[in-house]
Amino acid sequence: MKLENQDTCMFSMVVLVVLYCRIAAATWCVVRSEASREALQAALDYACGTGDDCGSLQLFGLCFLPNTIQAHASYAFNRYYMR
């Protein structure tokens, strides 16, 4: 598996640097481990507030687990990026 750093994503007034991973021609966003909880929450609120369906992150949703801000933010940022 090969990981490549490429760009940064910007959500609301919060700039979060994310890693774009490329494995077998698939690309997705992953938040940086050192991103603050506050920055992740603000960007997550923005990504889910733009009309994207973040219902999968709710309790009993398909992507609720792992129930961490990093996992939920990565999922939401990836969906935002893929639009």
N, CA, C and O atoms as a CHARMM CRD file, in Angstrom:
* protein
*
  332
    1    1 MET  N      0.83500  -1.16400   0.00000 PROA 1      0.00000
    2    1 MET  CA     0.00000   0.00000   0.00000 PROA 1      0.00000
    3    1 MET  C      0.88800   1.23800   0.00000 PROA 1      0.00000
    4    1 MET  O      1.87300   1.31200   0.73500 PROA 1      0.00000
    5    2 LYS  N      0.53600   2.17800  -0.81100 PROA 2      0.00000
    6    2 LYS  CA     1.32100   3.39100  -0.93700 PROA 2      0.00000
    7    2 LYS  C      0.48200   4.59600  -0.53000 PROA 2      0.00000
    8    2 LYS  O     -0.63300   4.77800  -1.01900 PROA 2      0.00000
    9    3 LEU  N      1.01500   5.40900   0.35400 PROA 3      0.00000
   10    3 LEU  CA     0.32400   6.61800   0.80700 PROA 3      0.00000
   11    3 LEU  C      0.99600   7.82000   0.17000 PROA 3      0.00000
   12    3 LEU  O      2.22400   7.88700   0.10800 PROA 3      0.00000
   13    4 GLU  N      0.20900   8.76200  -0.29900 PROA 4      0.00000
   14    4 GLU  CA     0.75300   9.96700  -0.91100 PROA 4      0.00000
   15    4 GLU  C      0.12800  11.20400  -0.26900 PROA 4      0.00000
   16    4 GLU  O     -1.09200  11.28200  -0.12300 PROA 4      0.00000
   17    5 ASN  N      0.96000  12.16300   0.11300 PROA 5      0.00000
   18    5 ASN  CA     0.45800  13.46500   0.57100 PROA 5      0.00000
   19    5 ASN  C      0.18600  14.28700  -0.66800 PROA 5      0.00000
   20    5 ASN  O      1.03200  14.34200  -1.56100 PROA 5      0.00000
   21    6 GLN  N     -0.97900  14.93600  -0.75200 PROA 6      0.00000
   22    6 GLN  CA    -1.26800  15.71200  -1.94500 PROA 6      0.00000
   23    6 GLN  C     -1.68600  17.12900  -1.62900 PROA 6      0.00000
   24    6 GLN  O     -0.88700  18.03400  -1.86700 PROA 6      0.00000
   25    7 ASP  N     -2.84000  17.39000  -1.12500 PROA 7      0.00000
   26    7 ASP  CA    -3.37400  18.74200  -0.98900 PROA 7      0.00000
   27    7 ASP  C     -3.88300  18.98700   0.41500 PROA 7      0.00000
   28    7 ASP  O     -3.66800  18.18500   1.32500 PROA 7      0.00000
   29    8 THR  N     -4.55500  20.10100   0.57200 PROA 8      0.00000
   30    8 THR  CA    -5.24700  20.39900   1.82400 PROA 8      0.00000
   31    8 THR  C     -6.70700  20.64900   1.53400 PROA 8      0.00000
   32    8 THR  O     -7.06000  21.06800   0.43100 PROA 8      0.00000
   33    9 CYS  N     -7.54800  20.40300   2.49300 PROA 9      0.00000
   34    9 CYS  CA    -8.98400  20.68400   2.38200 PROA 9      0.00000
   35    9 CYS  C     -9.29500  21.87400   3.28700 PROA 9      0.00000
   36    9 CYS  O     -8.68300  22.03300   4.34400 PROA 9      0.00000
   37   10 MET  N    -10.23800  22.70100   2.87200 PROA 10     0.00000
   38   10 MET  CA   -10.63500  23.85200   3.69400 PROA 10     0.00000
   39   10 MET  C    -12.12400  23.77800   3.94300 PROA 10     0.00000
   40   10 MET  O    -12.90400  23.68000   2.99600 PROA 10     0.00000
   41   11 PHE  N    -12.52500  23.82300   5.17100 PROA 11     0.00000
   42   11 PHE  CA   -13.92400  23.76100   5.55100 PROA 11     0.00000
   43   11 PHE  C    -14.21600  24.95400   6.44500 PROA 11     0.00000
   44   11 PHE  O    -13.55000  25.16500   7.45900 PROA 11     0.00000
   45   12 SER  N    -15.21500  25.72800   6.05900 PROA 12     0.00000
   46   12 SER  CA   -15.59500  26.94400   6.76700 PROA 12     0.00000
   47   12 SER  C    -14.36400  27.82900   6.89300 PROA 12     0.00000
   48   12 SER  O    -13.63500  27.98800   5.91400 PROA 12     0.00000
   49   13 MET  N    -14.11300  28.39300   8.02300 PROA 13     0.00000
   50   13 MET  CA   -12.92500  29.21600   8.21200 PROA 13     0.00000
   51   13 MET  C    -11.80700  28.40100   8.85500 PROA 13     0.00000
   52   13 MET  O    -10.78700  28.95300   9.26800 PROA 13     0.00000
   53   14 VAL  N    -12.00400  27.09900   8.93700 PROA 14     0.00000
   54   14 VAL  CA   -11.02400  26.21800   9.54800 PROA 14     0.00000
   55   14 VAL  C    -10.27400  25.49300   8.44800 PROA 14     0.00000
   56   14 VAL  O    -10.88700  24.86000   7.58800 PROA 14     0.00000
   57   15 VAL  N     -8.99100  25.57800   8.46600 PROA 15     0.00000
   58   15 VAL  CA    -8.20200  24.87300   7.46500 PROA 15     0.00000
   59   15 VAL  C     -7.61300  23.64000   8.13900 PROA 15     0.00000
   60   15 VAL  O     -6.88100  23.73500   9.12400 PROA 15     0.00000
   61   16 LEU  N     -7.94500  22.50300   7.59200 PROA 16     0.00000
   62   16 LEU  CA    -7.40100  21.25300   8.09900 PROA 16     0.00000
   63   16 LEU  C     -6.59400  20.60500   6.99300 PROA 16     0.00000
   64   16 LEU  O     -7.07600  20.45100   5.87100 PROA 16     0.00000
   65   17 VAL  N     -5.40600  20.24000   7.29900 PROA 17     0.00000
   66   17 VAL  CA    -4.61000  19.52400   6.32100 PROA 17     0.00000
   67   17 VAL  C     -4.97400  18.05700   6.44600 PROA 17     0.00000
   68   17 VAL  O     -4.95000  17.48800   7.53700 PROA 17     0.00000
   69   18 VAL  N     -5.30600  17.46500   5.33800 PROA 18     0.00000
   70   18 VAL  CA    -5.66100  16.05600   5.33000 PROA 18     0.00000
   71   18 VAL  C     -4.73500  15.31800   4.39400 PROA 18     0.00000
   72   18 VAL  O     -4.13800  15.91000   3.49400 PROA 18     0.00000
   73   19 LEU  N     -4.62000  14.06200   4.60300 PROA 19     0.00000
   74   19 LEU  CA    -3.84700  13.21100   3.72100 PROA 19     0.00000
   75   19 LEU  C     -4.79200  12.55400   2.75000 PROA 19     0.00000
   76   19 LEU  O     -5.83700  12.03000   3.13600 PROA 19     0.00000
   77   20 TYR  N     -4.42400  12.58200   1.50100 PROA 20     0.00000
   78   20 TYR  CA    -5.17900  11.83800   0.51100 PROA 20     0.00000
   79   20 TYR  C     -4.43500  10.53200   0.32000 PROA 20     0.00000
   80   20 TYR  O     -3.24700  10.53200   0.00000 PROA 20     0.00000
   81   21 CYS  N     -5.11200   9.44200   0.50900 PROA 21     0.00000
   82   21 CYS  CA    -4.50000   8.13100   0.37500 PROA 21     0.00000
   83   21 CYS  C     -4.88700   7.54400  -0.96800 PROA 21     0.00000
   84   21 CYS  O     -6.03900   7.64000  -1.39200 PROA 21     0.00000
   85   22 ARG  N     -3.93900   6.95100  -1.62000 PROA 22     0.00000
   86   22 ARG  CA    -4.21800   6.32700  -2.90200 PROA 22     0.00000
   87   22 ARG  C     -3.79800   4.85900  -2.80100 PROA 22     0.00000
   88   22 ARG  O     -2.61700   4.54100  -2.65700 PROA 22     0.00000
   89   23 ILE  N     -4.78100   3.98700  -2.88000 PROA 23     0.00000
   90   23 ILE  CA    -4.55300   2.55400  -2.85600 PROA 23     0.00000
   91   23 ILE  C     -5.43400   1.95200  -3.92300 PROA 23     0.00000
   92   23 ILE  O     -6.65100   2.13400  -3.89600 PROA 23     0.00000
   93   24 ALA  N     -4.85200   1.24800  -4.84900 PROA 24     0.00000
   94   24 ALA  CA    -5.59600   0.58600  -5.92600 PROA 24     0.00000
   95   24 ALA  C     -6.55700   1.55800  -6.61300 PROA 24     0.00000
   96   24 ALA  O     -7.73000   1.24300  -6.81400 PROA 24     0.00000
   97   25 ALA  N     -6.06100   2.71800  -6.96300 PROA 25     0.00000
   98   25 ALA  CA    -6.81800   3.73600  -7.69700 PROA 25     0.00000
   99   25 ALA  C     -7.99000   4.31600  -6.90400 PROA 25     0.00000
  100   25 ALA  O     -8.87500   4.93300  -7.49700 PROA 25     0.00000
  101   26 ALA  N     -8.02000   4.13800  -5.60600 PROA 26     0.00000
  102   26 ALA  CA    -9.06400   4.72700  -4.75900 PROA 26     0.00000
  103   26 ALA  C     -8.44100   5.88600  -3.98600 PROA 26     0.00000
  104   26 ALA  O     -7.31800   5.77900  -3.49500 PROA 26     0.00000
  105   27 THR  N     -9.17000   6.98400  -3.88300 PROA 27     0.00000
  106   27 THR  CA    -8.67900   8.15900  -3.16800 PROA 27     0.00000
  107   27 THR  C     -9.69700   8.55700  -2.11300 PROA 27     0.00000
  108   27 THR  O    -10.90000   8.54900  -2.37500 PROA 27     0.00000
  109   28 TRP  N     -9.22300   8.90400  -0.92300 PROA 28     0.00000
  110   28 TRP  CA   -10.12600   9.35600   0.12200 PROA 28     0.00000
  111   28 TRP  C     -9.38800  10.28100   1.08000 PROA 28     0.00000
  112   28 TRP  O     -8.15800  10.29000   1.12600 PROA 28     0.00000
  113   29 CYS  N    -10.14200  11.05200   1.83900 PROA 29     0.00000
  114   29 CYS  CA    -9.57900  11.98800   2.81900 PROA 29     0.00000
  115   29 CYS  C     -9.43900  11.31300   4.17500 PROA 29     0.00000
  116   29 CYS  O    -10.28900  10.52200   4.58500 PROA 29     0.00000
  117   30 VAL  N     -8.36000  11.63700   4.85600 PROA 30     0.00000
  118   30 VAL  CA    -8.12500  11.16400   6.21700 PROA 30     0.00000
  119   30 VAL  C     -7.59300  12.35300   7.00100 PROA 30     0.00000
  120   30 VAL  O     -6.65000  13.01100   6.56000 PROA 30     0.00000
  121   31 VAL  N     -8.18200  12.63800   8.15300 PROA 31     0.00000
  122   31 VAL  CA    -7.72000  13.78700   8.93600 PROA 31     0.00000
  123   31 VAL  C     -6.35900  13.50400   9.54600 PROA 31     0.00000
  124   31 VAL  O     -6.00000  12.35700   9.81300 PROA 31     0.00000
  125   32 ARG  N     -5.61900  14.56900   9.75700 PROA 32     0.00000
  126   32 ARG  CA    -4.31400  14.43400  10.40400 PROA 32     0.00000
  127   32 ARG  C     -4.52500  14.13800  11.87900 PROA 32     0.00000
  128   32 ARG  O     -5.43800  14.68100  12.50200 PROA 32     0.00000
  129   33 SER  N     -3.69800  13.29400  12.42900 PROA 33     0.00000
  130   33 SER  CA    -3.85300  12.88500  13.82600 PROA 33     0.00000
  131   33 SER  C     -3.64400  14.04700  14.79200 PROA 33     0.00000
  132   33 SER  O     -4.18600  14.02500  15.89700 PROA 33     0.00000
  133   34 GLU  N     -2.87500  15.05700  14.40600 PROA 34     0.00000
  134   34 GLU  CA    -2.61400  16.17200  15.31800 PROA 34     0.00000
  135   34 GLU  C     -3.64000  17.29900  15.21900 PROA 34     0.00000
  136   34 GLU  O     -3.51100  18.30000  15.92400 PROA 34     0.00000
  137   35 ALA  N     -4.65000  17.16500  14.36700 PROA 35     0.00000
  138   35 ALA  CA    -5.70200  18.19000  14.26500 PROA 35     0.00000
  139   35 ALA  C     -6.44900  18.27700  15.59500 PROA 35     0.00000
  140   35 ALA  O     -6.75400  17.25600  16.21200 PROA 35     0.00000
  141   36 SER  N     -6.73900  19.49500  16.02800 PROA 36     0.00000
  142   36 SER  CA    -7.41400  19.67000  17.32000 PROA 36     0.00000
  143   36 SER  C     -8.87800  19.23500  17.23800 PROA 36     0.00000
  144   36 SER  O     -9.49900  19.27200  16.17500 PROA 36     0.00000
  145   37 ARG  N     -9.40100  18.83000  18.37100 PROA 37     0.00000
  146   37 ARG  CA   -10.80600  18.41600  18.45300 PROA 37     0.00000
  147   37 ARG  C    -11.73100  19.56300  18.04000 PROA 37     0.00000
  148   37 ARG  O    -12.72500  19.34200  17.34900 PROA 37     0.00000
  149   38 GLU  N    -11.40500  20.77700  18.46000 PROA 38     0.00000
  150   38 GLU  CA   -12.23500  21.94000  18.13600 PROA 38     0.00000
  151   38 GLU  C    -12.25700  22.19900  16.62800 PROA 38     0.00000
  152   38 GLU  O    -13.31400  22.46800  16.05700 PROA 38     0.00000
  153   39 ALA  N    -11.09300  22.11600  15.99000 PROA 39     0.00000
  154   39 ALA  CA   -11.01500  22.33000  14.54100 PROA 39     0.00000
  155   39 ALA  C    -11.77400  21.23700  13.79500 PROA 39     0.00000
  156   39 ALA  O    -12.48000  21.51500  12.82500 PROA 39     0.00000
  157   40 LEU  N    -11.62700  19.99100  14.25400 PROA 40     0.00000
  158   40 LEU  CA   -12.34200  18.88100  13.61700 PROA 40     0.00000
  159   40 LEU  C    -13.84800  19.05600  13.75300 PROA 40     0.00000
  160   40 LEU  O    -14.58800  18.83700  12.79400 PROA 40     0.00000
  161   41 GLN  N    -14.30700  19.45200  14.94300 PROA 41     0.00000
  162   41 GLN  CA   -15.74600  19.61200  15.16400 PROA 41     0.00000
  163   41 GLN  C    -16.30400  20.73300  14.29800 PROA 41     0.00000
  164   41 GLN  O    -17.37600  20.58500  13.71200 PROA 41     0.00000
  165   42 ALA  N    -15.58800  21.85800  14.21000 PROA 42     0.00000
  166   42 ALA  CA   -16.04700  22.97900  13.38400 PROA 42     0.00000
  167   42 ALA  C    -16.12500  22.57200  11.91500 PROA 42     0.00000
  168   42 ALA  O    -17.09700  22.89100  11.23000 PROA 42     0.00000
  169   43 ALA  N    -15.11200  21.87500  11.43800 PROA 43     0.00000
  170   43 ALA  CA   -15.10100  21.44100  10.04200 PROA 43     0.00000
  171   43 ALA  C    -16.14200  20.36000   9.79300 PROA 43     0.00000
  172   43 ALA  O    -16.74300  20.31800   8.71900 PROA 43     0.00000
  173   44 LEU  N    -16.36100  19.49000  10.76100 PROA 44     0.00000
  174   44 LEU  CA   -17.39200  18.45300  10.64600 PROA 44     0.00000
  175   44 LEU  C    -18.77600  19.08900  10.57500 PROA 44     0.00000
  176   44 LEU  O    -19.61000  18.68000   9.76700 PROA 44     0.00000
  177   45 ASP  N    -19.01900  20.08200  11.41500 PROA 45     0.00000
  178   45 ASP  CA   -20.29600  20.80400  11.37200 PROA 45     0.00000
  179   45 ASP  C    -20.50400  21.44400  10.00700 PROA 45     0.00000
  180   45 ASP  O    -21.61000  21.41900   9.46900 PROA 45     0.00000
  181   46 TYR  N    -19.44400  22.01700   9.44700 PROA 46     0.00000
  182   46 TYR  CA   -19.53900  22.63900   8.12200 PROA 46     0.00000
  183   46 TYR  C    -19.82800  21.59200   7.04500 PROA 46     0.00000
  184   46 TYR  O    -20.74000  21.76400   6.23700 PROA 46     0.00000
  185   47 ALA  N    -19.05000  20.50800   7.03500 PROA 47     0.00000
  186   47 ALA  CA   -19.21300  19.47800   6.00000 PROA 47     0.00000
  187   47 ALA  C    -20.60500  18.86000   6.04900 PROA 47     0.00000
  188   47 ALA  O    -21.20900  18.60900   5.00600 PROA 47     0.00000
  189   48 CYS  N    -21.11800  18.61200   7.24500 PROA 48     0.00000
  190   48 CYS  CA   -22.44400  17.99900   7.37100 PROA 48     0.00000
  191   48 CYS  C    -23.56000  19.03000   7.22500 PROA 48     0.00000
  192   48 CYS  O    -24.71300  18.66200   6.99700 PROA 48     0.00000
  193   49 GLY  N    -23.23600  20.30200   7.35200 PROA 49     0.00000
  194   49 GLY  CA   -24.24300  21.34400   7.25000 PROA 49     0.00000
  195   49 GLY  C    -24.44300  21.87700   5.84300 PROA 49     0.00000
  196   49 GLY  O    -25.27200  22.76300   5.63100 PROA 49     0.00000
  197   50 THR  N    -23.70400  21.35900   4.88600 PROA 50     0.00000
  198   50 THR  CA   -23.80900  21.83500   3.50300 PROA 50     0.00000
  199   50 THR  C    -24.78100  21.00400   2.68900 PROA 50     0.00000
  200   50 THR  O    -24.73700  21.00800   1.45900 PROA 50     0.00000
  201   51 GLY  N    -25.65000  20.29900   3.37200 PROA 51     0.00000
  202   51 GLY  CA   -26.63400  19.48300   2.66900 PROA 51     0.00000
  203   51 GLY  C    -26.20000  18.04800   2.46100 PROA 51     0.00000
  204   51 GLY  O    -26.93600  17.25400   1.87400 PROA 51     0.00000
  205   52 ASP  N    -25.01700  17.70700   2.93500 PROA 52     0.00000
  206   52 ASP  CA   -24.55700  16.33200   2.80100 PROA 52     0.00000
  207   52 ASP  C    -25.24600  15.47100   3.84900 PROA 52     0.00000
  208   52 ASP  O    -25.57500  15.94900   4.93500 PROA 52     0.00000
  209   53 ASP  N    -25.45800  14.22600   3.52900 PROA 53     0.00000
  210   53 ASP  CA   -26.12200  13.30200   4.44400 PROA 53     0.00000
  211   53 ASP  C    -25.09700  12.67300   5.37300 PROA 53     0.00000
  212   53 ASP  O    -24.32200  11.81100   4.95700 PROA 53     0.00000
  213   54 CYS  N    -25.09000  13.09600   6.61600 PROA 54     0.00000
  214   54 CYS  CA   -24.19000  12.52100   7.61100 PROA 54     0.00000
  215   54 CYS  C    -24.94700  11.58600   8.54700 PROA 54     0.00000
  216   54 CYS  O    -24.47300  11.28300   9.64200 PROA 54     0.00000
  217   55 GLY  N    -26.11600  11.12900   8.12100 PROA 55     0.00000
  218   55 GLY  CA   -26.92300  10.22100   8.92900 PROA 55     0.00000
  219   55 GLY  C    -26.21500   8.93000   9.27500 PROA 55     0.00000
  220   55 GLY  O    -26.51500   8.31300  10.29700 PROA 55     0.00000
  221   56 SER  N    -25.27800   8.51200   8.44000 PROA 56     0.00000
  222   56 SER  CA   -24.53100   7.28200   8.71400 PROA 56     0.00000
  223   56 SER  C    -23.66900   7.40700   9.95400 PROA 56     0.00000
  224   56 SER  O    -23.23400   6.39900  10.51100 PROA 56     0.00000
  225   57 LEU  N    -23.41500   8.64000  10.39700 PROA 57     0.00000
  226   57 LEU  CA   -22.58500   8.86900  11.57800 PROA 57     0.00000
  227   57 LEU  C    -23.39200   8.90600  12.86400 PROA 57     0.00000
  228   57 LEU  O    -22.82000   8.94500  13.95400 PROA 57     0.00000
  229   58 GLN  N    -24.70700   8.89600  12.75000 PROA 58     0.00000
  230   58 GLN  CA   -25.57400   8.92700  13.92400 PROA 58     0.00000
  231   58 GLN  C    -25.60700   7.56000  14.60500 PROA 58     0.00000
  232   58 GLN  O    -25.25400   6.54800  13.99900 PROA 58     0.00000
  233   59 LEU  N    -26.02900   7.53800  15.85300 PROA 59     0.00000
  234   59 LEU  CA   -26.14800   6.29500  16.60800 PROA 59     0.00000
  235   59 LEU  C    -26.92700   5.27500  15.79300 PROA 59     0.00000
  236   59 LEU  O    -27.99400   5.59600  15.27000 PROA 59     0.00000
  237   60 PHE  N    -26.42800   4.07500  15.67600 PROA 60     0.00000
  238   60 PHE  CA   -26.98200   2.96300  14.90000 PROA 60     0.00000
  239   60 PHE  C    -26.78200   3.12800  13.39700 PROA 60     0.00000
  240   60 PHE  O    -27.24400   2.28800  12.62400 PROA 60     0.00000
  241   61 GLY  N    -26.10200   4.19600  12.96300 PROA 61     0.00000
  242   61 GLY  CA   -25.78100   4.36600  11.55000 PROA 61     0.00000
  243   61 GLY  C    -24.66800   3.41000  11.14100 PROA 61     0.00000
  244   61 GLY  O    -23.92400   2.91200  11.98600 PROA 61     0.00000
  245   62 LEU  N    -24.56200   3.16000   9.84900 PROA 62     0.00000
  246   62 LEU  CA   -23.57000   2.20800   9.34600 PROA 62     0.00000
  247   62 LEU  C    -22.13400   2.62000   9.64400 PROA 62     0.00000
  248   62 LEU  O    -21.25800   1.76000   9.74200 PROA 62     0.00000
  249   63 CYS  N    -21.87600   3.90800   9.78800 PROA 63     0.00000
  250   63 CYS  CA   -20.50800   4.39300  10.01400 PROA 63     0.00000
  251   63 CYS  C    -20.32600   5.02600  11.39100 PROA 63     0.00000
  252   63 CYS  O    -19.37200   5.77300  11.60700 PROA 63     0.00000
  253   64 PHE  N    -21.22500   4.73500  12.31500 PROA 64     0.00000
  254   64 PHE  CA   -21.12500   5.29400  13.66400 PROA 64     0.00000
  255   64 PHE  C    -19.86100   4.81300  14.37700 PROA 64     0.00000
  256   64 PHE  O    -19.20800   5.59000  15.07300 PROA 64     0.00000
  257   65 LEU  N    -19.51900   3.55300  14.20900 PROA 65     0.00000
  258   65 LEU  CA   -18.32600   2.99200  14.84800 PROA 65     0.00000
  259   65 LEU  C    -17.16300   3.00300  13.87800 PROA 65     0.00000
  260   65 LEU  O    -17.36000   2.67300  12.70900 PROA 65     0.00000
  261   66 PRO  N    -15.98600   3.35800  14.29000 PROA 66     0.00000
  262   66 PRO  CA   -15.63600   3.76800  15.64200 PROA 66     0.00000
  263   66 PRO  C    -16.19000   5.16200  15.94300 PROA 66     0.00000
  264   66 PRO  O    -16.19600   6.04700  15.08800 PROA 66     0.00000
  265   67 ASN  N    -16.64100   5.32500  17.14800 PROA 67     0.00000
  266   67 ASN  CA   -17.26900   6.57400  17.56600 PROA 67     0.00000
  267   67 ASN  C    -16.20100   7.55000  18.06000 PROA 67     0.00000
  268   67 ASN  O    -16.10000   7.82600  19.25500 PROA 67     0.00000
  269   68 THR  N    -15.41100   8.06300  17.12600 PROA 68     0.00000
  270   68 THR  CA   -14.38800   9.05400  17.44500 PROA 68     0.00000
  271   68 THR  C    -14.56700  10.24800  16.51500 PROA 68     0.00000
  272   68 THR  O    -15.07900  10.10800  15.40400 PROA 68     0.00000
  273   69 ILE  N    -14.14600  11.40900  16.97100 PROA 69     0.00000
  274   69 ILE  CA   -14.23800  12.61100  16.14100 PROA 69     0.00000
  275   69 ILE  C    -13.37900  12.45000  14.88800 PROA 69     0.00000
  276   69 ILE  O    -13.75800  12.92400  13.81700 PROA 69     0.00000
  277   70 GLN  N    -12.22800  11.78700  15.00800 PROA 70     0.00000
  278   70 GLN  CA   -11.35100  11.59200  13.86000 PROA 70     0.00000
  279   70 GLN  C    -12.01300  10.71300  12.79900 PROA 70     0.00000
  280   70 GLN  O    -11.95900  11.03100  11.61100 PROA 70     0.00000
  281   71 ALA  N    -12.63100   9.61900  13.21800 PROA 71     0.00000
  282   71 ALA  CA   -13.28200   8.71100  12.26500 PROA 71     0.00000
  283   71 ALA  C    -14.48100   9.38400  11.61300 PROA 71     0.00000
  284   71 ALA  O    -14.66300   9.28700  10.39900 PROA 71     0.00000
  285   72 HSD  N    -15.29300  10.06200  12.40400 PROA 72     0.00000
  286   72 HSD  CA   -16.47600  10.73000  11.85500 PROA 72     0.00000
  287   72 HSD  C    -16.06900  11.86400  10.91400 PROA 72     0.00000
  288   72 HSD  O    -16.66900  12.03900   9.85300 PROA 72     0.00000
  289   73 ALA  N    -15.04500  12.63700  11.30200 PROA 73     0.00000
  290   73 ALA  CA   -14.58600  13.73200  10.45400 PROA 73     0.00000
  291   73 ALA  C    -14.01100  13.19700   9.14600 PROA 73     0.00000
  292   73 ALA  O    -14.28700  13.75300   8.08200 PROA 73     0.00000
  293   74 SER  N    -13.23100  12.14600   9.20300 PROA 74     0.00000
  294   74 SER  CA   -12.67300  11.56400   7.97400 PROA 74     0.00000
  295   74 SER  C    -13.78600  11.13100   7.03500 PROA 74     0.00000
  296   74 SER  O    -13.71000  11.37700   5.83100 PROA 74     0.00000
  297   75 TYR  N    -14.81100  10.49200   7.56600 PROA 75     0.00000
  298   75 TYR  CA   -15.94700  10.05400   6.74500 PROA 75     0.00000
  299   75 TYR  C    -16.64500  11.25900   6.10300 PROA 75     0.00000
  300   75 TYR  O    -16.89900  11.26400   4.89800 PROA 75     0.00000
  301   76 ALA  N    -16.95000  12.27400   6.90900 PROA 76     0.00000
  302   76 ALA  CA   -17.67500  13.44400   6.40600 PROA 76     0.00000
  303   76 ALA  C    -16.83300  14.23500   5.40700 PROA 76     0.00000
  304   76 ALA  O    -17.35300  14.69400   4.39000 PROA 76     0.00000
  305   77 PHE  N    -15.53800  14.39900   5.68500 PROA 77     0.00000
  306   77 PHE  CA   -14.67300  15.15000   4.77500 PROA 77     0.00000
  307   77 PHE  C    -14.52700  14.40700   3.45800 PROA 77     0.00000
  308   77 PHE  O    -14.49800  15.02200   2.39300 PROA 77     0.00000
  309   78 ASN  N    -14.43700  13.09700   3.52900 PROA 78     0.00000
  310   78 ASN  CA   -14.33000  12.30700   2.30800 PROA 78     0.00000
  311   78 ASN  C    -15.58700  12.46100   1.45800 PROA 78     0.00000
  312   78 ASN  O    -15.49400  12.64100   0.24400 PROA 78     0.00000
  313   79 ARG  N    -16.76000  12.39200   2.08400 PROA 79     0.00000
  314   79 ARG  CA   -18.01600  12.57300   1.33200 PROA 79     0.00000
  315   79 ARG  C    -18.07500  13.96800   0.72300 PROA 79     0.00000
  316   79 ARG  O    -18.51500  14.13400  -0.41400 PROA 79     0.00000
  317   80 TYR  N    -17.63200  14.97000   1.47600 PROA 80     0.00000
  318   80 TYR  CA   -17.61700  16.34400   0.98500 PROA 80     0.00000
  319   80 TYR  C    -16.67400  16.45800  -0.22200 PROA 80     0.00000
  320   80 TYR  O    -17.02000  17.07300  -1.23000 PROA 80     0.00000
  321   81 TYR  N    -15.50600  15.87300  -0.11000 PROA 81     0.00000
  322   81 TYR  CA   -14.50300  15.90500  -1.17600 PROA 81     0.00000
  323   81 TYR  C    -14.99300  15.18600  -2.43200 PROA 81     0.00000
  324   81 TYR  O    -14.69700  15.61900  -3.54600 PROA 81     0.00000
  325   82 MET  N    -15.72800  14.11000  -2.26600 PROA 82     0.00000
  326   82 MET  CA   -16.18000  13.30000  -3.40000 PROA 82     0.00000
  327   82 MET  C    -17.32200  13.95700  -4.17700 PROA 82     0.00000
  328   82 MET  O    -17.63000  13.52500  -5.28700 PROA 82     0.00000
  329   83 ARG  N    -17.95000  14.98400  -3.62100 PROA 83     0.00000
  330   83 ARG  CA   -19.05100  15.63300  -4.34900 PROA 83     0.00000
  331   83 ARG  C    -18.56600  16.37300  -5.54800 PROA 83     0.00000
  332   83 ARG  O    -19.36400  16.97300  -6.26800 PROA 83     0.00000
